[in-house]
Amino acid sequence: MRTKNILLVGLVALLVSGLVTSSALTQQQKIEVTVSISNVCSQNVLTIQLIQLSSGTSIDLQTFLPGEQIRPGETKDFTRTLAFTPSRMTIRGLIDETGFSVTFDPLALNATLRDNGEARGCLQVIVKTAGGGTTQPPTGQKPIAEGQSLEQVLGALQGLGVSVSQEGSQANPKFPNVDDPIFLRAIGGFSAQLLFVSSPGTLRSVITWGSPAVDLDLIVIGFGFCFQLNPAGILAETCDRAPFGPVPGAVFAVIIINWSAVPQAYVLSLSS
């Protein structure tokens, strides 16, 4: 009897050990996945009814009845804890009571995705995994500091995954000898625009836009450094830069940054 008891205790211990090990492996394999969906259209209201994440034979569904609304300019996050890394995703919903189905296969993680017309081009999606990083910096931690060089600013932005487009150069400015022009422009989500501008003296740069949910910032680098790193909700930013002395034709680097997930139209005013 004693031998049987010892064997029974040993068997129970082995089973418990196996269960603990199995549980630990299961916990290690689980990952947190966040599907961040933005409505980049100006009028339509999206109603998301189903999100399906899958990988091989593993499938996870998240349904919303009657639906989760995403209004113009809004971004909503849908977070799931999965036992697999998704490689395919399908989003179904309604636009003006017309159904759509958007599938991303293969699925690119931690990257900005756009639908190819299935949802009228209104969907902008980022699927983020825990530890995988995101192209949006945490609130209050924008990596720009006064006195940085242009190369340091661009390096900090690119280090966060913010794409930077350049127009003109120091030798060939995009806007030469500005004389109070006003431009209507647009900038994509999680991106920055670098414009080279020449002015006979002081350069005043102003950006204005109309969506409080979108966070734009303005930086001007010349013979000094001017930046406006304001939180979302402020709809205009101004930078004044003057050279150290009467240096005609001074060239300035004007940088507009969109920290938000959605594209934004804005007005740029440049004057000397």
Disulfide bonds with the S-S distance in Angstrom:
Cys41-Cys122 1.84
Cys226-Cys239 2.34
